[in-house]
Amino acid sequence: MDAPALPPADLYINRELSQLEFNKRVLAQAQDPAIPLLERLRFLCITSTNLDEFFEIRVAALKQRIEMGALAQGPEELSAQQVFDTIRHIMVGIVEQQYKLLNDVMFPELTKAGVVFLQSEEWDEEQRKWLHEYFVEQVVPVLTPLTFDPSRPFPRVLNKSLNFIVRLHGKDAFGRKRDRGMVQAPRSLPRIIRLPEHLSSPDQHHYVFLSSIIRVHVAELFPGLEVDGCYQFRVTRNSNLYVDEEEISDLVRALEGQLQASRHGAAVRLEISHECPPDLQEFLLDHFGLAEHDVYLADGPVNLNRLAQICDIEDRPELLYKPFTQGLPSELLTNENIFSLLSKKNVLLHHPYQSFAPTIDFINTASTDPDVLAIKITLYRTGAESPIVDLLVNAARAGKEVTVIIELMARFDEAANISLANRLQEAGAHVVYGLVGYKTHAKMALVVRREADKLIRYVHLGTGNYHHATTRVYTDYGYMSSSRRLGEDVHQLFMQLTSLTDTSDMSRMLVAPFSLYPSLLEKINRETANARAGKKARIIAKINALNERGIIDALYEASQAGVRIDLIVRGICSLRPGVPGLSENIHVRSIVGRFLEHSRVYYFLNAGNEEFYCASADWMERNLLRRNESCFEIRQKHMKEQIRHDLDLFLADNCDAWVLHGDGSYERTQPAKGEERVSAQKTFLRELAPPS
C-alpha cells in the first residue's frame, strides 16, 4: 500500500491505551450535570468495574510480557514497559478524577437530594449506639482479626476483597510484642448499610459504609492492644484463565480448577486508603510482590462499584432516567402464532427500544409446540436466572431434542455457565462446550418444526447475547426468519460446532474463523477498486472494537483510493484516522450514552448494490481469527432502509458522540450555534416507542 513511511507506533494506536480512553468517556458521563444524579453515580461505578477488569486481564498480561522482555501485544510494536508506564500516568489522573468527583460533587449533591452518606464524625449519639450494636451483632461474629508471627503468616487475600491493615502497639496475651494486624471483611457482609427510618431525617435515606463501621470499632477486635490506625486496602489479581487444550481431558474440571486458582492469582494492583502511612504501604507492597507504581491511593471506598446498590432507589425517580416502555415491530402487533407469522415475513428487532419478549416467545412456543422436534441454541452470557434456560430445560424434559452450545470460557461468567450446563444436562439436553482456543461467540437459535410432512427451519440470529436483563441496557439487533437458505446455513453451522466438520458453501452467512475475515477484506478491497475506477465507494461499520491489523491496513488503502469510510466504534480503536496521506477519508466516532452500544453492523456501497450485514463479531483479531462468530446479510428492502436510517442517525449524533483524532485522543461533539441537537438513542426511544 502507498502509505507514508511511518513507524508502527505512528500507524496504530495501542489497544490498552485506547481502552483507557473509552473509560475516560464513561467517566465523562459521570461528570455530566445534564444526566440524572444516580445515573451519573452508576457511570462512576461502571468505570470502577471496567478498570478492575482492565487490570485483571490487560495489565496482568502486560506485566507478564514485561517479565519476559517482550513487546506489548499489537501491531504498534511498543515495548510492554512503555505501555505500562503510560497506563500508570493515565490511571493516576483517572483515579484522582474519580474520587474528586465523588467527594466534591456527588456526595454533596446526593445529600441535597436526601441520599446521605454519613461520615463517622457526623454520627449522632443514637446513630452511634445503633451502629455499635450492628457491629457487635452482625459484623463481629463473621470477622477473624489476625496478628502475624511465624505460625500466623499473612493470610491469602482474595481478589478484590475488602481488607484492613491495622497498626498496633503493645503485647498480646502471651507477652509477645505486636505491631501489625489485619481484618478481612467477608463477602457475605453488605458494604453499605442503610440506617433505619427512626435514625434518619424525614424522606431521607441515610447510609454508612461498612468500612467506616469497622474502622471506628476495630479496637474491640484487638483487646489488650492499642490500635493506632486502621486502613482499608484491596488487591487486584491476575484473572486470566490458562487452559492447555492439548493437555486436558475434561474442560469443565480443568476450568473449575483454574477458577479457584484465579481467586489467588498474581497481584497486579494495590488500592489503599490515601491516609495509610508509607511504612504500612511498603509492608503490603512487599508482601504482594508489587512496586510503588502498582499502588493507587483511594480518597474514599476502595471499591467504588459498591455504590451501585443505591443507584435504583425506588422513591427517587427524579434522580434516574425517565422510564421507557419497549415497543414492538408492526409485524408483531398481532396475536398470531410466532411460527405462523414467520412463515410469511421476517422480523427485525432493535433492542432495547423494542422488546426482547418476542425472542423469549420464540423459544417458549417452540418448547410447548407438539410439532416442534428440535431446538438448538448458542449461549455465551445468559445471566444466573435465565428465562431462556428455563424454557430449554422444560423443552428437554418434554422430550424435544434440545442442543445447547455453551461457552464455558465467557470471561467472568465461567462459573455461572458451568452451573447452567450442568442444569441443562440433568434435564436431558445435549450440551456441547465451546471449542478450547475458539470461543463460541455466535448468537443464534434454530427451531425445527414439522409442517404438512415437511421439516421447516425457523431461526433467530442476533448481535447480542440471550440475556434478558442486558437487552434493556445494551443496543442490539435480533432477526427472525423462516428463510430456507438461511435455515440451511444455520443448520450447517450448528453441525460444524457439534461435530467439528467442514461446512459446504453458505449462501446467506459468513462465519469466523473461516469465511468472515477473507470476505471482509474482499469487500473492503472491492470498494477500493471501485473508487480507483471512478465509482462512488463507501464503507460504514458500527462495531465495539477495531484492532485487527489486516482490516486496518485494508481500510488505510481504501482511504488512499478515495473511499469514504465512517466507523462507529464504541471502545477500542487501533486505527488512526485523519493522518495525511494515510487516512484522510476515514472518520471514527464513539457513541457513549444511556445505553451500551453493542450492535455490530457492516455496510458496503458495492457500486450501488448496497450490502448490509449484522454480526456477533467485532473487527478484532480474536473475533475474526480465534472465535466462532456469525454474520448474516439483511436483504429485505424495508429492513435495509431501517438499518441505513439507524447508521445515519449515529453519524449525525452531536450529543453523545466523541470524535477520534489521529493522536489517539477523543473530542466530544457539540451542536454548532443554531444547529439542531441530535441524539441517536433519544431519537430511537421516540421513534420505536409503542403507539400511545
C-alpha positions in Angstrom: 0.0 0.0 0.0 1.3 3.5 -0.8 1.3 4.7 2.8 3.7 7.1 4.4 6.8 5.5 5.7 5.7 5.8 9.3 6.9 3.6 12.2 4.3 1.2 13.5 3.7 3.3 16.6 2.5 6.1 14.3 0.3 3.8 12.2 -1.6 2.2 15.0 -3.0 3.1 18.5 -2.2 0.7 21.3 -5.3 -1.2 22.4 -4.7 -0.8 26.1 -4.3 3.0 25.8 -7.4 3.1 23.5 -9.3 1.1 26.2 -8.4 3.7 28.8 -9.7 6.4 26.5 -13.0 4.6 26.5 -13.1 4.6 30.2 -12.4 8.3 30.2 -15.5 8.7 28.0 -17.6 6.7 30.5 -16.2 8.9 33.4 -17.2 12.0 31.4 -20.8 10.7 31.6 -20.5 10.6 35.4 -19.2 14.2 35.2 -22.1 15.5 33.0 -24.5 17.6 35.1 -27.2 17.1 32.4 -27.5 13.4 33.4 -29.7 12.5 36.4 -27.6 12.2 39.6 -28.0 8.5 40.4 -27.3 7.7 36.7 -24.1 9.7 37.0 -23.2 7.6 40.1 -23.9 4.5 38.1 -21.5 5.6 35.3 -18.9 6.2 38.0 -19.5 2.6 39.2 -19.1 1.3 35.7 -15.7 3.0 35.3 -14.6 1.2 38.5 -15.8 -2.2 37.3 -14.3 -1.6 33.8 -10.9 -0.7 35.3 -11.0 -3.7 37.6 -11.3 -5.9 34.6 -8.7 -3.9 32.7 -6.1 -4.6 35.5 -7.2 -8.3 36.0 -6.8 -9.1 32.3 -4.9 -6.5 30.3 -2.4 -5.1 32.8 -1.8 -8.6 34.2 -0.9 -9.8 30.7 1.3 -6.7 30.2 3.2 -7.3 33.4 3.9 -10.9 32.3 5.3 -9.6 29.0 7.5 -7.1 30.9 9.0 -10.0 32.8 9.8 -11.8 29.5 11.2 -8.6 28.0 8.6 -8.8 25.2 6.8 -6.2 23.2 3.3 -5.3 24.1 0.7 -7.1 22.0 -0.5 -5.3 18.9 0.9 -4.0 15.6 2.3 -0.8 17.0 5.4 -2.6 18.3 5.8 -0.7 21.6 7.6 -2.2 24.5 5.5 -3.6 27.2 7.3 -1.3 29.7 6.5 1.8 27.6 2.8 0.9 27.6 2.7 0.1 31.3 4.4 3.4 32.2 1.8 5.3 30.1 -1.0 3.4 31.7 0.3 4.3 35.1 0.5 8.0 34.2 -3.1 8.0 32.8 -4.5 5.9 35.7 -3.2 8.3 38.3 -5.2 11.0 36.7 -8.4 8.9 36.3 -8.3 7.8 40.0 -7.9 11.4 41.1 -10.8 12.5 39.0 -13.0 9.6 40.3 -12.6 10.5 43.9 -12.7 14.2 43.4 -16.0 13.8 41.6 -17.3 11.6 44.3 -16.2 13.7 47.2 -16.6 17.3 45.8 -19.7 16.8 43.6 -21.7 13.6 44.1 -21.8 13.3 47.9 -22.8 16.9 48.4 -25.4 16.7 45.6 -26.7 13.4 46.9 -27.0 14.9 50.4 -29.1 17.8 48.9 -31.3 15.2 47.2 -31.8 13.3 50.5 -29.4 10.5 49.9 -26.9 10.9 52.7 -23.6 9.0 53.3 -22.7 9.7 56.9 -19.1 10.0 57.8 -18.2 8.7 61.3 -17.7 12.2 62.7 -21.3 13.0 61.7 -22.9 10.2 63.6 -25.2 11.4 66.4 -25.4 9.6 69.7 -28.4 7.4 68.7 -26.9 6.5 65.4 -23.6 5.7 67.1 -25.3 3.4 69.5 -27.3 1.6 66.8 -24.1 1.2 64.6 -22.2 -0.3 67.5 -25.0 -2.8 68.1 -24.9 -3.6 64.4 -21.2 -4.1 64.6 -21.4 -6.4 67.6 -24.4 -8.4 66.4 -23.9 -8.6 62.6 -20.2 -7.9 61.9 -18.1 -9.3 64.7 -19.4 -12.9 64.5 -18.1 -13.3 61.0 -14.8 -11.4 61.4 -11.4 -13.0 62.0 -8.9 -10.5 63.3 -5.3 -11.5 62.8 -1.9 -10.6 64.0 1.2 -12.0 62.4 4.0 -14.3 63.6 5.7 -17.5 62.1 2.7 -19.6 63.0 0.2 -17.0 61.7 1.6 -15.7 58.4 0.0 -13.1 56.3 -3.3 -14.7 55.1 -4.2 -15.3 51.5 -6.2 -12.3 50.3 -9.0 -12.9 47.8 -9.1 -11.0 44.6 -10.8 -7.6 45.0 -11.9 -8.3 48.6 -12.1 -5.6 51.3 -9.4 -5.8 53.9 -7.9 -3.6 56.7 -4.3 -3.3 57.7 -4.1 -2.2 61.4 -1.2 -0.6 63.3 -0.9 -2.0 66.8 1.1 -1.3 69.9 1.6 -3.4 73.0 1.9 -7.1 73.8 -0.5 -9.9 73.2 -1.9 -12.3 75.9 1.3 -14.4 75.6 3.6 -11.4 76.2 4.7 -11.0 72.6 5.1 -7.6 71.0 2.6 -6.9 68.2 2.8 -4.0 65.8 0.5 -5.0 62.9 -2.8 -6.7 62.5 -5.3 -7.4 59.8 -9.0 -7.7 59.4 -10.7 -9.3 56.3 -14.3 -8.4 55.5 -16.2 -11.5 54.4 -18.1 -11.0 51.1 -21.3 -12.0 52.9 -21.3 -8.6 54.7 -23.1 -5.7 52.9 -20.6 -2.9 52.1 -23.3 -0.2 52.5 -25.8 -0.2 55.4 -28.9 1.8 55.4 -29.9 3.3 58.8 -33.4 2.5 60.0 -36.0 5.2 59.4 -36.2 6.4 63.0 -32.5 7.3 62.8 -32.9 9.3 59.6 -34.4 12.6 58.7 -37.9 12.5 57.1 -37.9 11.5 53.5 -34.2 10.8 53.5 -32.0 7.8 53.1 -29.0 7.6 55.4 -26.2 5.2 54.6 -23.0 4.2 56.3 -20.1 2.3 54.7 -19.1 -1.0 56.3 -15.5 0.2 56.2 -16.4 3.2 58.4 -18.1 0.8 61.0 -15.1 -1.5 61.1 -12.6 1.4 61.3 -14.4 3.0 64.2 -14.8 -0.2 66.2 -11.6 -2.0 65.2 -10.0 -1.6 68.7 -12.7 -4.0 70.0 -11.2 -6.7 67.8 -7.8 -6.5 69.5 -8.4 -6.2 73.2 -5.3 -5.6 75.3 -3.6 -3.9 72.3 -3.5 -0.3 71.4 -4.8 0.5 67.9 -3.0 3.4 66.2 -4.6 3.3 62.7 -6.8 1.2 60.5 -6.6 1.5 56.7 -8.7 -0.3 54.1 -7.0 -1.9 51.1 -7.9 -4.1 48.2 -5.7 -6.1 45.9 -6.4 -6.9 42.2 -5.1 -10.2 40.9 -4.4 -11.7 37.5 -7.7 -13.3 36.5 -6.6 -14.7 33.1 -7.5 -18.4 32.8 -4.9 -20.7 31.2 -6.3 -24.0 29.8 -4.0 -26.1 27.7 -6.2 -27.7 25.1 -3.6 -30.4 24.4 -3.2 -31.5 28.0 -6.7 -31.5 29.3 -9.2 -34.4 29.1 -12.1 -32.7 30.8 -12.7 -29.0 30.1 -15.1 -28.5 33.0 -12.8 -29.9 35.6 -9.8 -28.0 34.2 -11.8 -24.8 34.2 -13.1 -25.3 37.7 -9.6 -25.7 38.9 -8.5 -22.5 37.1 -11.4 -20.5 38.6 -10.3 -21.5 42.1 -6.7 -20.6 41.3 -7.6 -17.2 39.7 -9.0 -16.0 43.1 -5.4 -16.0 44.3 -3.6 -15.2 41.1 -0.5 -12.9 41.0 -1.2 -9.5 42.4 -1.2 -6.7 39.8 -2.6 -3.6 41.7 -2.9 -2.5 45.3 -5.6 0.1 46.2 -5.2 1.5 49.7 -6.6 4.4 51.7 -4.8 7.6 51.0 -4.2 8.1 54.7 -2.2 4.9 55.1 1.4 5.6 56.3 4.3 4.9 53.9 5.7 2.1 56.1 2.4 0.1 56.0 2.2 0.7 52.3 5.6 -0.7 51.9 4.8 -3.7 54.1 1.8 -4.6 51.8 3.7 -4.0 48.6 6.5 -6.3 49.8 4.0 -9.0 50.8 2.2 -8.9 47.4 5.4 -8.6 45.4 4.4 -5.2 44.0 6.3 -1.9 43.4 5.4 1.6 44.2 4.0 2.1 40.7 1.4 -0.6 41.4 -0.3 1.3 44.3 -3.2 3.6 43.9 -4.4 5.8 46.8 -8.2 6.0 47.4 -9.7 9.0 49.0 -12.9 7.1 49.8 -14.1 3.5 49.4 -11.6 1.3 47.7 -14.3 -0.3 45.6 -16.5 2.4 44.0 -18.7 -0.2 42.4 -20.2 -0.9 45.8 -22.2 2.3 45.4 -24.1 0.7 42.6 -26.5 -0.9 45.1 -28.1 2.5 45.8 -28.5 3.5 42.1 -32.1 2.2 41.9 -33.7 3.8 44.8 -37.4 3.5 44.0 -38.7 6.6 45.7 -36.2 8.9 43.9 -37.4 8.8 40.2 -36.2 12.4 39.7 -32.6 11.1 40.1 -32.9 8.5 37.4 -33.5 8.3 33.7 -37.2 8.6 32.8 -38.6 5.0 32.4 -39.4 3.9 28.9 -41.8 1.3 27.5 -40.3 -1.0 24.9 -42.1 -1.2 21.6 -42.7 -3.9 19.0 -42.3 -4.0 15.2 -45.6 -3.6 13.4 -45.4 -7.2 12.2 -45.7 -8.5 15.8 -48.7 -6.4 16.8 -50.9 -9.4 16.4 -52.0 -12.5 18.4 -50.8 -14.7 15.6 -48.6 -17.7 16.5 -44.9 -16.8 16.0 -44.3 -19.6 13.6 -47.3 -18.8 11.5 -46.2 -15.2 11.4 -42.6 -16.0 10.5 -43.7 -18.3 7.7 -45.0 -15.2 5.9 -42.5 -12.5 6.8 -39.2 -11.9 8.6 -38.8 -9.7 11.7 -36.0 -7.3 12.7 -35.9 -6.2 16.4 -33.9 -3.3 17.7 -33.2 -3.6 21.4 -33.6 -2.1 23.9 -36.0 0.2 22.2 -38.0 -2.9 21.1 -38.8 -5.7 23.5 -36.8 -9.0 23.8 -40.1 -10.7 24.6 -40.6 -12.0 21.0 -37.3 -13.8 21.3 -38.4 -15.5 24.5 -41.8 -16.2 22.9 -40.0 -17.8 20.0 -38.3 -20.3 22.4 -41.3 -20.6 24.6 -43.6 -21.5 21.8 -41.1 -24.0 20.5 -40.8 -25.6 23.9 -44.5 -26.4 24.0 -45.5 -26.8 20.4 -46.1 -30.5 19.7 -44.9 -30.1 16.1 -41.5 -28.8 17.1 -39.0 -31.6 17.0 -35.7 -29.9 17.9 -34.3 -26.7 19.4 -30.6 -25.7 19.0 -29.0 -22.6 20.5 -25.7 -21.0 21.4 -25.3 -19.5 24.9 -22.4 -17.1 25.8 -23.8 -15.0 28.6 -27.4 -15.6 29.8 -27.4 -14.4 33.5 -27.7 -16.7 36.5 -31.5 -16.7 36.3 -32.4 -17.0 32.6 -35.9 -17.5 31.3 -34.3 -18.8 28.1 -32.6 -21.6 30.0 -35.8 -22.3 32.0 -37.6 -22.9 28.7 -34.8 -25.1 27.3 -35.0 -27.2 30.4 -38.8 -27.6 30.0 -38.4 -28.5 26.3 -35.8 -31.1 27.1 -38.0 -32.6 29.9 -40.9 -32.7 27.4 -38.8 -34.9 25.2 -37.7 -32.5 22.5 -34.2 -32.7 21.0 -32.5 -29.8 22.7 -28.9 -29.0 21.8 -27.1 -26.2 23.6 -23.6 -25.0 22.7 -22.5 -23.2 25.8 -19.3 -21.2 26.0 -17.7 -22.1 29.3 -15.0 -19.6 29.0 -17.1 -16.4 28.7 -14.9 -14.2 30.8 -16.2 -13.7 34.4 -19.2 -15.8 33.6 -17.4 -19.2 33.7 -18.8 -20.4 37.0 -22.4 -19.4 36.0 -22.1 -21.2 32.7 -20.8 -24.4 34.3 -23.8 -24.4 36.5 -26.2 -23.8 33.6 -24.5 -26.6 31.6 -25.0 -29.0 34.5 -28.6 -28.0 34.8 -29.3 -28.5 31.1 -27.6 -31.8 31.1 -29.6 -33.0 34.0 -32.8 -32.1 32.1 -31.7 -34.2 29.2 -30.4 -31.6 26.8 -27.4 -32.3 24.6 -24.7 -29.8 25.9 -21.7 -29.1 23.8 -18.9 -26.9 25.1 -17.2 -24.2 23.0 -14.0 -25.4 21.4 -10.9 -24.5 23.6 -9.0 -21.9 21.7 -12.0 -20.9 19.6 -14.7 -19.4 21.8 -18.2 -19.8 20.6 -19.4 -16.2 20.4 -22.1 -16.6 17.7 -25.7 -15.6 18.7 -28.1 -18.0 17.0 -31.1 -20.3 17.6 -32.7 -22.9 15.3 -36.1 -24.5 15.7 -37.1 -27.5 13.5 -40.8 -27.9 13.1 -42.9 -30.5 11.2 -45.4 -28.9 8.9 -47.5 -30.9 6.4 -44.9 -33.7 6.3 -42.1 -31.2 5.8 -39.5 -30.1 8.2 -39.3 -26.3 8.3 -36.4 -24.4 10.0 -37.0 -21.2 11.9 -34.0 -19.1 13.0 -33.2 -16.3 15.4 -29.9 -14.5 14.8 -28.6 -11.6 16.8 -25.7 -9.3 17.6 -26.1 -9.7 21.3 -26.5 -12.4 24.0 -29.6 -14.3 25.0 -29.6 -12.3 28.3 -33.0 -10.8 29.1 -31.5 -8.3 31.6 -28.9 -6.8 29.3 -31.4 -6.4 26.5 -32.8 -3.4 28.4 -29.5 -1.6 28.5 -27.5 -3.0 25.5 -28.3 -1.9 22.0 -28.5 -4.9 19.6 -30.4 -6.3 16.6 -32.3 -9.6 16.6 -33.5 -11.2 13.3 -36.1 -13.9 13.0 -36.8 -15.8 9.8 -38.1 -19.0 8.2 -35.9 -18.5 5.1 -35.0 -21.9 3.7 -31.5 -20.9 2.6 -30.7 -19.1 5.9 -32.1 -22.0 7.9 -29.8 -24.4 5.9 -26.8 -22.1 6.7 -27.6 -22.0 10.4 -28.1 -25.8 10.4 -24.7 -26.3 8.8 -23.1 -24.0 11.4 -24.6 -25.9 14.3 -23.4 -29.2 12.7 -19.9 -27.8 12.5 -19.9 -26.6 16.1 -21.1 -30.0 17.4 -19.1 -32.3 15.0 -16.2 -30.0 14.0 -16.8 -30.9 10.4 -16.4 -28.7 7.3 -19.3 -26.7 6.0 -20.2 -26.5 2.4 -20.6 -23.1 0.8 -23.1 -20.9 2.7 -25.3 -18.5 0.7 -26.6 -16.2 3.5 -24.0 -16.3 6.2 -20.3 -15.5 6.8 -18.7 -17.3 9.8 -15.5 -16.9 11.7 -12.8 -18.2 11.9 -13.4 -19.3 8.3 -15.2 -17.1 5.7 -15.8 -13.9 7.6 -12.3 -12.4 7.7 -11.4 -13.0 4.0 -14.9 -11.9 2.9 -14.5 -8.6 4.8 -11.1 -8.0 3.2 -12.6 -8.8 -0.2 -15.4 -6.3 0.3 -13.1 -3.6 1.5 -10.8 -4.2 -1.4 -13.8 -4.1 -3.8 -14.7 -0.6 -2.6 -11.1 0.3 -3.1 -11.2 -0.9 -6.7 -14.5 0.9 -7.3 -13.0 4.2 -6.1 -10.0 3.8 -8.3 -12.3 3.1 -11.2 -14.0 6.4 -10.6 -17.1 4.9 -9.0 -18.7 6.0 -5.7 -17.4 3.9 -2.8 -18.5 3.9 0.8 -18.0 1.8 3.9 -19.8 2.2 7.2 -19.1 -0.1 10.2 -20.7 0.0 13.6 -18.6 -2.2 15.9 -17.5 -2.3 19.5 -13.7 -2.6 18.8 -11.2 -2.5 16.0 -7.6 -3.7 16.3 -7.1 -6.3 13.6 -4.1 -5.2 11.5 -5.1 -6.7 8.2 -8.5 -4.9 8.3 -6.9 -1.6 9.4 -4.3 -1.8 6.6 -7.1 -2.5 4.0 -9.1 0.5 5.3 -6.0 2.7 5.0 -5.5 1.6 1.4 -9.2 2.2 0.7 -8.9 5.7 2.2 -6.0 6.5 -0.1 -8.0 5.4 -3.0 -10.8 7.8 -2.1 -13.3 5.5 -0.3 -15.4 7.4 2.2 -15.2 5.4 5.4 -17.2 6.1 8.6 -16.5 3.9 11.6 -18.7 4.0 14.7 -16.5 2.2 17.3 -17.7 2.2 20.9 -14.5 1.2 22.6 -11.0 0.2 21.4 -9.9 1.6 18.1 -6.3 1.0 16.9 -6.8 2.8 13.6 -5.5 6.4 13.3 -8.0 8.5 11.3 -7.2 11.7 9.5 -3.5 11.1 9.0 -2.3 12.9 5.9 -1.5 10.6 3.1 -2.8 7.6 5.0 -6.4 8.0 6.4 -7.8 11.4 5.5 -11.0 9.8 4.3 -11.6 7.8 7.5 -13.7 9.2 10.3 -14.1 7.5 13.6 -16.7 8.3 16.3 -17.8 6.7 19.5 -21.3 6.9 20.9 -21.5 6.8 24.8 -25.0 7.4 26.2 -27.7 6.0 28.3 -27.4 2.5 26.7 -24.3 0.5 25.9 -23.8 0.4 22.2 -23.3 -3.3 21.4 -24.8 -3.9 17.9 -22.4 -4.8 15.0 -23.4 -3.7 11.5 -21.3 -3.6 8.3 -22.3 -1.6 5.2 -20.7 -1.6 1.7 -22.0 0.6 -1.1 -20.9 -2.0 -3.7 -21.4 0.3 -6.7 -25.0 0.9 -5.8 -25.9 -2.7 -5.0 -25.8 -2.0 -1.2 -24.9 -4.7 1.2 -25.9 -4.8 4.9 -24.7 -7.3 7.4 -25.4 -7.8 11.1 -22.9 -9.8 13.2 -21.8 -11.0 16.5 -18.2 -10.1 15.6 -16.1 -7.0 16.2 -13.2 -6.3 13.9 -10.7 -7.7 16.4 -8.1 -10.3 15.8 -9.7 -12.6 18.4 -13.2 -12.3 16.9 -12.1 -12.8 13.3 -9.5 -15.4 13.8 -10.0 -17.2 17.1 -13.7 -17.3 17.7 -16.8 -18.9 16.3 -18.8 -15.9 15.1 -21.9 -15.5 12.9 -22.6 -12.8 10.4 -25.8 -12.6 8.4 -26.9 -10.5 5.5 -30.1 -8.3 5.6 -31.8 -8.4 2.2 -35.3 -7.1 2.7 -35.6 -3.6 1.4 -37.5 -2.1 4.3 -35.0 -3.6 6.8 -32.1 -2.2 4.8 -33.7 1.2 4.9 -34.2 0.9 8.6 -30.6 0.0 9.3 -29.3 2.7 7.0 -31.6 5.2 8.8 -30.1 4.0 12.1 -26.5 4.3 10.8 -27.2 7.8 9.5 -28.6 8.8 12.9 -25.4 7.6 14.7 -23.3 9.7 12.2 -25.5 12.8 12.8 -25.4 12.5 16.6 -23.9 15.6 18.1 -24.9 15.0 21.8 -23.5 11.5 22.7 -20.7 11.2 20.1 -17.0 11.5 20.5 -14.7 12.0 17.6 -11.3 10.2 17.4 -8.3 12.3 16.3 -5.1 10.9 14.8 -3.2 11.3 18.0 -5.5 8.8 19.8 -7.4 11.5 21.7 -11.2 11.9 21.6 -13.2 15.1 21.5 -16.9 15.3 22.5 -19.1 16.7 19.7 -21.2 19.8 20.4 -24.1 21.2 18.3 -23.0 24.3 16.4 -24.8 27.5 17.1 -28.3 27.2 15.8 -27.8 23.5 14.9 -30.4 21.0 15.9 -29.5 18.7 18.7 -29.4 15.1 17.6 -29.1 12.2 20.0 -29.5 8.8 18.2 -30.5 7.0 21.4 -33.2 9.5 22.3 -34.5 9.5 18.8 -34.8 5.7 18.8 -36.7 6.0 22.1 -39.2 8.3 20.4 -39.4 6.5 17.1 -39.7 2.9 18.4 -42.0 3.6 21.4 -45.3 1.8 21.4 -48.2 3.8 20.0 -49.9 5.9 22.6 
